[in-house]
Amino acid sequence: MRLTVNGRELLEAGDGLSVATLVERLTEARRGVAVAVNGTVVPRSTWDQARLADGDAVEVLTAAQGG
């Protein structure tokens, strides 16, 4: 399955990958993380059920503190 994650093509994603599993692979934190698939925000409460499909464009955003 091919995904685009944060503008980069990711080829080694297994079929039926959940948003939750993708987030776990990309970052250690779940707090302060937001995910959009094909331009639509995926609520955190549905990450385990939300499945990614071939060709999906995923944005994983992490909140950062700073000044």
PQR file of N, CA, C, O and H, with PARSE charges and radii, in Angstrom:
ATOM      1  N   MET A   1       0.845  -1.171   0.000 -0.4000 1.5000
ATOM      2  CA  MET A   1       0.000   0.000   0.000 -0.0000 2.0000
ATOM      3  C   MET A   1       0.893   1.237   0.000  0.5500 1.7000
ATOM      4  O   MET A   1       1.890   1.296   0.719 -0.5500 1.4000
ATOM      5  N   ARG A   2       0.527   2.211  -0.806 -0.4000 1.5000
ATOM      6  CA  ARG A   2       1.270   3.473  -0.879 -0.0000 2.0000
ATOM      7  C   ARG A   2       0.491   4.572  -0.167  0.5500 1.7000
ATOM      8  O   ARG A   2      -0.701   4.767  -0.401 -0.5500 1.4000
ATOM      9  H   ARG A   2      -0.284   2.163  -1.390  0.4000 1.0000
ATOM     10  N   LEU A   3       1.193   5.278   0.701 -0.4000 1.5000
ATOM     11  CA  LEU A   3       0.621   6.425   1.399 -0.0000 2.0000
ATOM     12  C   LEU A   3       1.547   7.614   1.206  0.5500 1.7000
ATOM     13  O   LEU A   3       2.749   7.448   0.999 -0.5500 1.4000
ATOM     14  H   LEU A   3       2.162   5.120   0.891  0.4000 1.0000
ATOM     15  N   THR A   4       0.987   8.803   1.273 -0.4000 1.5000
ATOM     16  CA  THR A   4       1.793  10.004   1.356 -0.0000 2.0000
ATOM     17  C   THR A   4       1.608  10.533   2.769  0.5500 1.7000
ATOM     18  O   THR A   4       0.496  10.863   3.181 -0.5500 1.4000
ATOM     19  H   THR A   4       0.010   8.937   1.441  0.4000 1.0000
ATOM     20  N   VAL A   5       2.713  10.611   3.507 -0.4000 1.5000
ATOM     21  CA  VAL A   5       2.660  11.057   4.900 -0.0000 2.0000
ATOM     22  C   VAL A   5       3.493  12.325   5.020  0.5500 1.7000
ATOM     23  O   VAL A   5       4.700  12.317   4.779 -0.5500 1.4000
ATOM     24  H   VAL A   5       3.617  10.343   3.172  0.4000 1.0000
ATOM     25  N   ASN A   6       2.837  13.402   5.394 -0.4000 1.5000
ATOM     26  CA  ASN A   6       3.492  14.701   5.533 -0.0000 2.0000
ATOM     27  C   ASN A   6       4.283  15.058   4.272  0.5500 1.7000
ATOM     28  O   ASN A   6       5.398  15.575   4.347 -0.5500 1.4000
ATOM     29  H   ASN A   6       1.856  13.408   5.590  0.4000 1.0000
ATOM     30  N   GLY A   7       3.688  14.774   3.122 -0.4000 1.5000
ATOM     31  CA  GLY A   7       4.282  15.144   1.848 -0.0000 2.0000
ATOM     32  C   GLY A   7       5.316  14.180   1.295  0.5500 1.7000
ATOM     33  O   GLY A   7       5.868  14.423   0.222 -0.5500 1.4000
ATOM     34  H   GLY A   7       2.782  14.354   3.062  0.4000 1.0000
ATOM     35  N   ARG A   8       5.590  13.090   2.002 -0.4000 1.5000
ATOM     36  CA  ARG A   8       6.574  12.107   1.539 -0.0000 2.0000
ATOM     37  C   ARG A   8       5.885  10.768   1.294  0.5500 1.7000
ATOM     38  O   ARG A   8       5.027  10.339   2.065 -0.5500 1.4000
ATOM     39  H   ARG A   8       5.141  12.892   2.873  0.4000 1.0000
ATOM     40  N   GLU A   9       6.278  10.132   0.219 -0.4000 1.5000
ATOM     41  CA  GLU A   9       5.681   8.843  -0.109 -0.0000 2.0000
ATOM     42  C   GLU A   9       6.221   7.763   0.823  0.5500 1.7000
ATOM     43  O   GLU A   9       7.427   7.657   1.048 -0.5500 1.4000
ATOM     44  H   GLU A   9       6.975  10.481  -0.407  0.4000 1.0000
ATOM     45  N   LEU A  10       5.305   6.968   1.355 -0.4000 1.5000
ATOM     46  CA  LEU A  10       5.638   5.864   2.246 -0.0000 2.0000
ATOM     47  C   LEU A  10       5.155   4.593   1.562  0.5500 1.7000
ATOM     48  O   LEU A  10       3.955   4.422   1.348 -0.5500 1.4000
ATOM     49  H   LEU A  10       4.326   7.054   1.172  0.4000 1.0000
ATOM     50  N   LEU A  11       6.079   3.702   1.217 -0.4000 1.5000
ATOM     51  CA  LEU A  11       5.725   2.508   0.448 -0.0000 2.0000
ATOM     52  C   LEU A  11       5.518   1.272   1.298  0.5500 1.7000
ATOM     53  O   LEU A  11       4.828   0.347   0.870 -0.5500 1.4000
ATOM     54  H   LEU A  11       7.054   3.841   1.391  0.4000 1.0000
ATOM     55  N   GLU A  12       6.086   1.227   2.474 -0.4000 1.5000
ATOM     56  CA  GLU A  12       6.066   0.015   3.287 -0.0000 2.0000
ATOM     57  C   GLU A  12       4.930  -0.009   4.300  0.5500 1.7000
ATOM     58  O   GLU A  12       5.126  -0.453   5.432 -0.5500 1.4000
ATOM     59  H   GLU A  12       6.647   1.979   2.822  0.4000 1.0000
ATOM     60  N   ALA A  13       3.777   0.447   3.927 -0.4000 1.5000
ATOM     61  CA  ALA A  13       2.634   0.420   4.824 -0.0000 2.0000
ATOM     62  C   ALA A  13       1.800  -0.807   4.503  0.5500 1.7000
ATOM     63  O   ALA A  13       1.473  -1.052   3.342 -0.5500 1.4000
ATOM     64  H   ALA A  13       3.618   0.808   3.008  0.4000 1.0000
ATOM     65  N   GLY A  14       1.455  -1.580   5.523 -0.4000 1.5000
ATOM     66  CA  GLY A  14       0.666  -2.786   5.304 -0.0000 2.0000
ATOM     67  C   GLY A  14      -0.784  -2.478   5.026  0.5500 1.7000
ATOM     68  O   GLY A  14      -1.291  -1.435   5.440 -0.5500 1.4000
ATOM     69  H   GLY A  14       1.720  -1.381   6.467  0.4000 1.0000
ATOM     70  N   ASP A  15      -1.458  -3.372   4.329 -0.4000 1.5000
ATOM     71  CA  ASP A  15      -2.881  -3.198   4.043 -0.0000 2.0000
ATOM     72  C   ASP A  15      -3.677  -3.176   5.343  0.5500 1.7000
ATOM     73  O   ASP A  15      -3.384  -3.919   6.280 -0.5500 1.4000
ATOM     74  H   ASP A  15      -1.046  -4.219   3.992  0.4000 1.0000
ATOM     75  N   GLY A  16      -4.682  -2.317   5.385 -0.4000 1.5000
ATOM     76  CA  GLY A  16      -5.556  -2.242   6.546 -0.0000 2.0000
ATOM     77  C   GLY A  16      -4.937  -1.542   7.742  0.5500 1.7000
ATOM     78  O   GLY A  16      -5.428  -1.680   8.862 -0.5500 1.4000
ATOM     79  H   GLY A  16      -4.921  -1.713   4.624  0.4000 1.0000
ATOM     80  N   LEU A  17      -3.862  -0.792   7.519 -0.4000 1.5000
ATOM     81  CA  LEU A  17      -3.181  -0.071   8.588 -0.0000 2.0000
ATOM     82  C   LEU A  17      -4.133   0.939   9.207  0.5500 1.7000
ATOM     83  O   LEU A  17      -4.814   1.673   8.491 -0.5500 1.4000
ATOM     84  H   LEU A  17      -3.462  -0.680   6.609  0.4000 1.0000
ATOM     85  N   SER A  18      -4.186   0.980  10.529 -0.4000 1.5000
ATOM     86  CA  SER A  18      -5.046   1.953  11.201 -0.0000 2.0000
ATOM     87  C   SER A  18      -4.285   3.255  11.416  0.5500 1.7000
ATOM     88  O   SER A  18      -3.054   3.274  11.405 -0.5500 1.4000
ATOM     89  H   SER A  18      -3.634   0.383  11.111  0.4000 1.0000
ATOM     90  N   VAL A  19      -5.014   4.323  11.608 -0.4000 1.5000
ATOM     91  CA  VAL A  19      -4.403   5.613  11.904 -0.0000 2.0000
ATOM     92  C   VAL A  19      -3.606   5.504  13.201  0.5500 1.7000
ATOM     93  O   VAL A  19      -2.508   6.053  13.298 -0.5500 1.4000
ATOM     94  H   VAL A  19      -6.014   4.307  11.617  0.4000 1.0000
ATOM     95  N   ALA A  20      -4.144   4.805  14.196 -0.4000 1.5000
ATOM     96  CA  ALA A  20      -3.449   4.648  15.478 -0.0000 2.0000
ATOM     97  C   ALA A  20      -2.096   3.973  15.303  0.5500 1.7000
ATOM     98  O   ALA A  20      -1.112   4.405  15.903 -0.5500 1.4000
ATOM     99  H   ALA A  20      -5.036   4.360  14.117  0.4000 1.0000
ATOM    100  N   THR A  21      -2.030   2.929  14.498 -0.4000 1.5000
ATOM    101  CA  THR A  21      -0.772   2.222  14.269 -0.0000 2.0000
ATOM    102  C   THR A  21       0.222   3.112  13.536  0.5500 1.7000
ATOM    103  O   THR A  21       1.409   3.110  13.861 -0.5500 1.4000
ATOM    104  H   THR A  21      -2.830   2.578  14.010  0.4000 1.0000
ATOM    105  N   LEU A  22      -0.244   3.864  12.564 -0.4000 1.5000
ATOM    106  CA  LEU A  22       0.645   4.775  11.844 -0.0000 2.0000
ATOM    107  C   LEU A  22       1.236   5.814  12.794  0.5500 1.7000
ATOM    108  O   LEU A  22       2.435   6.089  12.746 -0.5500 1.4000
ATOM    109  H   LEU A  22      -1.208   3.865  12.300  0.4000 1.0000
ATOM    110  N   VAL A  23       0.399   6.393  13.655 -0.4000 1.5000
ATOM    111  CA  VAL A  23       0.878   7.389  14.613 -0.0000 2.0000
ATOM    112  C   VAL A  23       1.914   6.770  15.541  0.5500 1.7000
ATOM    113  O   VAL A  23       2.927   7.402  15.844 -0.5500 1.4000
ATOM    114  H   VAL A  23      -0.575   6.171  13.693  0.4000 1.0000
ATOM    115  N   GLU A  24       1.676   5.548  15.994 -0.4000 1.5000
ATOM    116  CA  GLU A  24       2.636   4.866  16.868 -0.0000 2.0000
ATOM    117  C   GLU A  24       3.974   4.661  16.175  0.5500 1.7000
ATOM    118  O   GLU A  24       5.025   4.764  16.809 -0.5500 1.4000
ATOM    119  H   GLU A  24       0.854   5.035  15.748  0.4000 1.0000
ATOM    120  N   ARG A  25       3.944   4.374  14.883 -0.4000 1.5000
ATOM    121  CA  ARG A  25       5.183   4.174  14.123 -0.0000 2.0000
ATOM    122  C   ARG A  25       5.949   5.477  13.911  0.5500 1.7000
ATOM    123  O   ARG A  25       7.177   5.474  13.830 -0.5500 1.4000
ATOM    124  H   ARG A  25       3.090   4.291  14.368  0.4000 1.0000
ATOM    125  N   LEU A  26       5.225   6.584  13.821 -0.4000 1.5000
ATOM    126  CA  LEU A  26       5.857   7.859  13.488 -0.0000 2.0000
ATOM    127  C   LEU A  26       6.310   8.672  14.700  0.5500 1.7000
ATOM    128  O   LEU A  26       7.270   9.436  14.605 -0.5500 1.4000
ATOM    129  H   LEU A  26       4.228   6.587  13.887  0.4000 1.0000
ATOM    130  N   THR A  27       5.642   8.518  15.817 -0.4000 1.5000
ATOM    131  CA  THR A  27       5.953   9.343  16.984 -0.0000 2.0000
ATOM    132  C   THR A  27       5.665   8.578  18.260  0.5500 1.7000
ATOM    133  O   THR A  27       4.786   7.717  18.293 -0.5500 1.4000
ATOM    134  H   THR A  27       4.862   7.897  15.894  0.4000 1.0000
ATOM    135  N   GLU A  28       6.396   8.890  19.296 -0.4000 1.5000
ATOM    136  CA  GLU A  28       6.183   8.252  20.588 -0.0000 2.0000
ATOM    137  C   GLU A  28       4.996   8.864  21.316  0.5500 1.7000
ATOM    138  O   GLU A  28       4.367   8.207  22.145 -0.5500 1.4000
ATOM    139  H   GLU A  28       7.110   9.590  19.269  0.4000 1.0000
ATOM    140  N   ALA A  29       4.691  10.107  21.011 -0.4000 1.5000
ATOM    141  CA  ALA A  29       3.622  10.826  21.707 -0.0000 2.0000
ATOM    142  C   ALA A  29       2.292  10.632  21.004  0.5500 1.7000
ATOM    143  O   ALA A  29       2.227  10.582  19.776 -0.5500 1.4000
ATOM    144  H   ALA A  29       5.202  10.641  20.337  0.4000 1.0000
ATOM    145  N   ARG A  30       1.239  10.526  21.786 -0.4000 1.5000
ATOM    146  CA  ARG A  30      -0.105  10.578  21.227 -0.0000 2.0000
ATOM    147  C   ARG A  30      -0.759  11.876  21.653  0.5500 1.7000
ATOM    148  O   ARG A  30      -1.704  12.351  21.023 -0.5500 1.4000
ATOM    149  H   ARG A  30       1.291  10.567  22.784  0.4000 1.0000
ATOM    150  N   ARG A  31      -0.249  12.436  22.720 -0.4000 1.5000
ATOM    151  CA  ARG A  31      -0.791  13.691  23.217 -0.0000 2.0000
ATOM    152  C   ARG A  31      -0.276  14.840  22.349  0.5500 1.7000
ATOM    153  O   ARG A  31       0.911  14.898  22.031 -0.5500 1.4000
ATOM    154  H   ARG A  31       0.519  12.051  23.232  0.4000 1.0000
ATOM    155  N   GLY A  32      -1.154  15.737  21.974 -0.4000 1.5000
ATOM    156  CA  GLY A  32      -0.753  16.871  21.166 -0.0000 2.0000
ATOM    157  C   GLY A  32      -0.583  16.532  19.697  0.5500 1.7000
ATOM    158  O   GLY A  32       0.038  17.291  18.953 -0.5500 1.4000
ATOM    159  H   GLY A  32      -2.119  15.690  22.232  0.4000 1.0000
ATOM    160  N   VAL A  33      -1.133  15.388  19.265 -0.4000 1.5000
ATOM    161  CA  VAL A  33      -1.014  14.957  17.878 -0.0000 2.0000
ATOM    162  C   VAL A  33      -2.385  15.050  17.205  0.5500 1.7000
ATOM    163  O   VAL A  33      -3.399  14.655  17.780 -0.5500 1.4000
ATOM    164  H   VAL A  33      -1.638  14.771  19.869  0.4000 1.0000
ATOM    165  N   ALA A  34      -2.398  15.573  15.995 -0.4000 1.5000
ATOM    166  CA  ALA A  34      -3.620  15.618  15.188 -0.0000 2.0000
ATOM    167  C   ALA A  34      -3.325  14.946  13.852  0.5500 1.7000
ATOM    168  O   ALA A  34      -2.210  15.021  13.336 -0.5500 1.4000
ATOM    169  H   ALA A  34      -1.575  15.895  15.528  0.4000 1.0000
ATOM    170  N   VAL A  35      -4.349  14.286  13.300 -0.4000 1.5000
ATOM    171  CA  VAL A  35      -4.185  13.563  12.042 -0.0000 2.0000
ATOM    172  C   VAL A  35      -5.307  13.950  11.087  0.5500 1.7000
ATOM    173  O   VAL A  35      -6.476  14.031  11.467 -0.5500 1.4000
ATOM    174  H   VAL A  35      -5.255  14.225  13.719  0.4000 1.0000
ATOM    175  N   ALA A  36      -4.915  14.187   9.832 -0.4000 1.5000
ATOM    176  CA  ALA A  36      -5.890  14.413   8.767 -0.0000 2.0000
ATOM    177  C   ALA A  36      -5.595  13.423   7.644  0.5500 1.7000
ATOM    178  O   ALA A  36      -4.439  13.203   7.284 -0.5500 1.4000
ATOM    179  H   ALA A  36      -3.966  14.120   9.523  0.4000 1.0000
ATOM    180  N   VAL A  37      -6.643  12.836   7.102 -0.4000 1.5000
ATOM    181  CA  VAL A  37      -6.516  11.912   5.972 -0.0000 2.0000
ATOM    182  C   VAL A  37      -7.291  12.508   4.814  0.5500 1.7000
ATOM    183  O   VAL A  37      -8.493  12.759   4.912 -0.5500 1.4000
ATOM    184  H   VAL A  37      -7.583  13.014   7.394  0.4000 1.0000
ATOM    185  N   ASN A  38      -6.581  12.732   3.711 -0.4000 1.5000
ATOM    186  CA  ASN A  38      -7.181  13.335   2.524 -0.0000 2.0000
ATOM    187  C   ASN A  38      -7.895  14.642   2.848  0.5500 1.7000
ATOM    188  O   ASN A  38      -8.958  14.942   2.304 -0.5500 1.4000
ATOM    189  H   ASN A  38      -5.605  12.528   3.632  0.4000 1.0000
ATOM    190  N   GLY A  39      -7.274  15.424   3.760 -0.4000 1.5000
ATOM    191  CA  GLY A  39      -7.799  16.741   4.094 -0.0000 2.0000
ATOM    192  C   GLY A  39      -8.875  16.770   5.151  0.5500 1.7000
ATOM    193  O   GLY A  39      -9.369  17.846   5.489 -0.5500 1.4000
ATOM    194  H   GLY A  39      -6.411  15.180   4.202  0.4000 1.0000
ATOM    195  N   THR A  40      -9.256  15.623   5.687 -0.4000 1.5000
ATOM    196  CA  THR A  40     -10.294  15.557   6.712 -0.0000 2.0000
ATOM    197  C   THR A  40      -9.679  15.119   8.032  0.5500 1.7000
ATOM    198  O   THR A  40      -9.007  14.090   8.100 -0.5500 1.4000
ATOM    199  H   THR A  40      -8.854  14.749   5.413  0.4000 1.0000
ATOM    200  N   VAL A  41      -9.910  15.909   9.089 -0.4000 1.5000
ATOM    201  CA  VAL A  41      -9.380  15.579  10.408 -0.0000 2.0000
ATOM    202  C   VAL A  41     -10.040  14.286  10.897  0.5500 1.7000
ATOM    203  O   VAL A  41     -11.252  14.101  10.782 -0.5500 1.4000
ATOM    204  H   VAL A  41     -10.456  16.746   9.034  0.4000 1.0000
ATOM    205  N   VAL A  42      -9.208  13.404  11.444 -0.4000 1.5000
ATOM    206  CA  VAL A  42      -9.694  12.141  11.998 -0.0000 2.0000
ATOM    207  C   VAL A  42      -9.730  12.295  13.523  0.5500 1.7000
ATOM    208  O   VAL A  42      -8.679  12.449  14.144 -0.5500 1.4000
ATOM    209  H   VAL A  42      -8.224  13.554  11.537  0.4000 1.0000
ATOM    210  N   PRO A  43     -10.917  12.255  14.137 -0.5600 1.5000
ATOM    211  CA  PRO A  43     -10.993  12.391  15.592  0.2800 2.0000
ATOM    212  C   PRO A  43     -10.191  11.290  16.292  0.5500 1.7000
ATOM    213  O   PRO A  43     -10.223  10.129  15.884 -0.5500 1.4000
ATOM    214  N   ARG A  44      -9.484  11.667  17.336 -0.4000 1.5000
ATOM    215  CA  ARG A  44      -8.658  10.711  18.079 -0.0000 2.0000
ATOM    216  C   ARG A  44      -9.468   9.492  18.540  0.5500 1.7000
ATOM    217  O   ARG A  44      -8.943   8.379  18.582 -0.5500 1.4000
ATOM    218  H   ARG A  44      -9.458  12.610  17.667  0.4000 1.0000
ATOM    219  N   SER A  45     -10.718   9.694  18.879 -0.4000 1.5000
ATOM    220  CA  SER A  45     -11.546   8.587  19.366 -0.0000 2.0000
ATOM    221  C   SER A  45     -11.790   7.525  18.298  0.5500 1.7000
ATOM    222  O   SER A  45     -12.237   6.424  18.619 -0.5500 1.4000
ATOM    223  H   SER A  45     -11.145  10.598  18.845  0.4000 1.0000
ATOM    224  N   THR A  46     -11.503   7.841  17.018 -0.4000 1.5000
ATOM    225  CA  THR A  46     -11.728   6.871  15.943 -0.0000 2.0000
ATOM    226  C   THR A  46     -10.436   6.341  15.334  0.5500 1.7000
ATOM    227  O   THR A  46     -10.489   5.574  14.372 -0.5500 1.4000
ATOM    228  H   THR A  46     -11.140   8.735  16.757  0.4000 1.0000
ATOM    229  N   TRP A  47      -9.273   6.728  15.866 -0.4000 1.5000
ATOM    230  CA  TRP A  47      -7.996   6.309  15.293 -0.0000 2.0000
ATOM    231  C   TRP A  47      -7.863   4.799  15.176  0.5500 1.7000
ATOM    232  O   TRP A  47      -7.340   4.303  14.178 -0.5500 1.4000
ATOM    233  H   TRP A  47      -9.230   7.351  16.647  0.4000 1.0000
ATOM    234  N   ASP A  48      -8.330   4.054  16.185 -0.4000 1.5000
ATOM    235  CA  ASP A  48      -8.196   2.589  16.140 -0.0000 2.0000
ATOM    236  C   ASP A  48      -9.047   1.966  15.041  0.5500 1.7000
ATOM    237  O   ASP A  48      -8.663   0.948  14.466 -0.5500 1.4000
ATOM    238  H   ASP A  48      -8.754   4.457  16.996  0.4000 1.0000
ATOM    239  N   GLN A  49     -10.188   2.559  14.747 -0.4000 1.5000
ATOM    240  CA  GLN A  49     -11.096   2.017  13.741 -0.0000 2.0000
ATOM    241  C   GLN A  49     -10.827   2.566  12.347  0.5500 1.7000
ATOM    242  O   GLN A  49     -11.169   1.923  11.354 -0.5500 1.4000
ATOM    243  H   GLN A  49     -10.500   3.386  15.214  0.4000 1.0000
ATOM    244  N   ALA A  50     -10.223   3.737  12.261 -0.4000 1.5000
ATOM    245  CA  ALA A  50      -9.991   4.385  10.961 -0.0000 2.0000
ATOM    246  C   ALA A  50      -8.883   3.659  10.207  0.5500 1.7000
ATOM    247  O   ALA A  50      -7.738   3.626  10.657 -0.5500 1.4000
ATOM    248  H   ALA A  50      -9.945   4.259  13.068  0.4000 1.0000
ATOM    249  N   ARG A  51      -9.225   3.079   9.064 -0.4000 1.5000
ATOM    250  CA  ARG A  51      -8.263   2.338   8.239 -0.0000 2.0000
ATOM    251  C   ARG A  51      -7.814   3.186   7.066  0.5500 1.7000
ATOM    252  O   ARG A  51      -8.596   3.924   6.466 -0.5500 1.4000
ATOM    253  H   ARG A  51     -10.155   3.106   8.698  0.4000 1.0000
ATOM    254  N   LEU A  52      -6.543   3.061   6.760 -0.4000 1.5000
ATOM    255  CA  LEU A  52      -5.979   3.796   5.636 -0.0000 2.0000
ATOM    256  C   LEU A  52      -6.050   2.951   4.379  0.5500 1.7000
ATOM    257  O   LEU A  52      -5.985   1.723   4.440 -0.5500 1.4000
ATOM    258  H   LEU A  52      -5.908   2.462   7.248  0.4000 1.0000
ATOM    259  N   ALA A  53      -6.185   3.611   3.241 -0.4000 1.5000
ATOM    260  CA  ALA A  53      -6.297   2.921   1.960 -0.0000 2.0000
ATOM    261  C   ALA A  53      -5.167   3.366   1.039  0.5500 1.7000
ATOM    262  O   ALA A  53      -4.581   4.434   1.217 -0.5500 1.4000
ATOM    263  H   ALA A  53      -6.238   4.609   3.191  0.4000 1.0000
ATOM    264  N   ASP A  54      -4.881   2.535   0.065 -0.4000 1.5000
ATOM    265  CA  ASP A  54      -3.846   2.844  -0.913 -0.0000 2.0000
ATOM    266  C   ASP A  54      -4.104   4.213  -1.532  0.5500 1.7000
ATOM    267  O   ASP A  54      -5.214   4.508  -1.975 -0.5500 1.4000
ATOM    268  H   ASP A  54      -5.357   1.668  -0.080  0.4000 1.0000
ATOM    269  N   GLY A  55      -3.064   5.043  -1.556 -0.4000 1.5000
ATOM    270  CA  GLY A  55      -3.172   6.364  -2.158 -0.0000 2.0000
ATOM    271  C   GLY A  55      -3.585   7.474  -1.216  0.5500 1.7000
ATOM    272  O   GLY A  55      -3.629   8.635  -1.623 -0.5500 1.4000
ATOM    273  H   GLY A  55      -2.163   4.803  -1.196  0.4000 1.0000
ATOM    274  N   ASP A  56      -3.892   7.153   0.037 -0.4000 1.5000
ATOM    275  CA  ASP A  56      -4.293   8.186   0.991 -0.0000 2.0000
ATOM    276  C   ASP A  56      -3.156   9.167   1.248  0.5500 1.7000
ATOM    277  O   ASP A  56      -1.984   8.793   1.260 -0.5500 1.4000
ATOM    278  H   ASP A  56      -3.857   6.209   0.368  0.4000 1.0000
ATOM    279  N   ALA A  57      -3.523  10.423   1.451 -0.4000 1.5000
ATOM    280  CA  ALA A  57      -2.581  11.470   1.859 -0.0000 2.0000
ATOM    281  C   ALA A  57      -2.849  11.767   3.322  0.5500 1.7000
ATOM    282  O   ALA A  57      -3.947  12.182   3.693 -0.5500 1.4000
ATOM    283  H   ALA A  57      -4.475  10.727   1.441  0.4000 1.0000
ATOM    284  N   VAL A  58      -1.834  11.549   4.149 -0.4000 1.5000
ATOM    285  CA  VAL A  58      -1.982  11.688   5.597 -0.0000 2.0000
ATOM    286  C   VAL A  58      -1.083  12.813   6.094  0.5500 1.7000
ATOM    287  O   VAL A  58       0.080  12.912   5.703 -0.5500 1.4000
ATOM    288  H   VAL A  58      -0.942  11.211   3.847  0.4000 1.0000
ATOM    289  N   GLU A  59      -1.632  13.653   6.954 -0.4000 1.5000
ATOM    290  CA  GLU A  59      -0.845  14.684   7.621 -0.0000 2.0000
ATOM    291  C   GLU A  59      -0.885  14.372   9.107  0.5500 1.7000
ATOM    292  O   GLU A  59      -1.961  14.255   9.693 -0.5500 1.4000
ATOM    293  H   GLU A  59      -2.576  13.573   7.272  0.4000 1.0000
ATOM    294  N   VAL A  60       0.284  14.238   9.717 -0.4000 1.5000
ATOM    295  CA  VAL A  60       0.396  14.004  11.155 -0.0000 2.0000
ATOM    296  C   VAL A  60       1.071  15.239  11.733  0.5500 1.7000
ATOM    297  O   VAL A  60       2.226  15.529  11.423 -0.5500 1.4000
ATOM    298  H   VAL A  60       1.159  14.333   9.241  0.4000 1.0000
ATOM    299  N   LEU A  61       0.348  15.955  12.568 -0.4000 1.5000
ATOM    300  CA  LEU A  61       0.836  17.208  13.133 -0.0000 2.0000
ATOM    301  C   LEU A  61       1.017  17.066  14.637  0.5500 1.7000
ATOM    302  O   LEU A  61       0.185  16.466  15.318 -0.5500 1.4000
ATOM    303  H   LEU A  61      -0.590  15.719  12.819  0.4000 1.0000
ATOM    304  N   THR A  62       2.106  17.619  15.149 -0.4000 1.5000
ATOM    305  CA  THR A  62       2.396  17.577  16.571 -0.0000 2.0000
ATOM    306  C   THR A  62       2.481  18.998  17.097  0.5500 1.7000
ATOM    307  O   THR A  62       3.200  19.835  16.550 -0.5500 1.4000
ATOM    308  H   THR A  62       2.782  18.106  14.596  0.4000 1.0000
ATOM    309  N   ALA A  63       1.741  19.261  18.161 -0.4000 1.5000
ATOM    310  CA  ALA A  63       1.791  20.587  18.778 -0.0000 2.0000
ATOM    311  C   ALA A  63       3.143  20.765  19.458  0.5500 1.7000
ATOM    312  O   ALA A  63       3.667  19.835  20.072 -0.5500 1.4000
ATOM    313  H   ALA A  63       1.157  18.581  18.605  0.4000 1.0000
ATOM    314  N   ALA A  64       3.698  21.960  19.345 -0.4000 1.5000
ATOM    315  CA  ALA A  64       4.982  22.252  19.968 -0.0000 2.0000
ATOM    316  C   ALA A  64       4.869  23.518  20.795  0.5500 1.7000
ATOM    317  O   ALA A  64       4.240  24.493  20.384 -0.5500 1.4000
ATOM    318  H   ALA A  64       3.272  22.715  18.847  0.4000 1.0000
ATOM    319  N   GLN A  65       5.484  23.488  21.957 -0.4000 1.5000
ATOM    320  CA  GLN A  65       5.515  24.650  22.818 -0.0000 2.0000
ATOM    321  C   GLN A  65       6.729  25.486  22.491  0.5500 1.7000
ATOM    322  O   GLN A  65       7.775  24.952  22.124 -0.5500 1.4000
ATOM    323  H   GLN A  65       5.996  22.696  22.291  0.4000 1.0000
ATOM    324  N   GLY A  66       6.605  26.729  22.613 -0.4000 1.5000
ATOM    325  CA  GLY A  66       7.751  27.567  22.326 -0.0000 2.0000
ATOM    326  C   GLY A  66       7.434  29.036  22.499  0.5500 1.7000
ATOM    327  O   GLY A  66       6.326  29.422  22.872 -0.5500 1.4000
ATOM    328  H   GLY A  66       5.755  27.163  22.911  0.4000 1.0000
ATOM    329  N   GLY A  67       8.414  29.819  22.224 -0.4000 1.5000
ATOM    330  CA  GLY A  67       8.176  31.239  22.403 -0.0000 2.0000
ATOM    331  C   GLY A  67       8.943  32.055  21.418  0.5500 1.7000
ATOM    332  O   GLY A  67       8.854  33.283  21.432 -0.5500 1.4000
ATOM    333  H   GLY A  67       9.314  29.505  21.921  0.4000 1.0000
TER
END
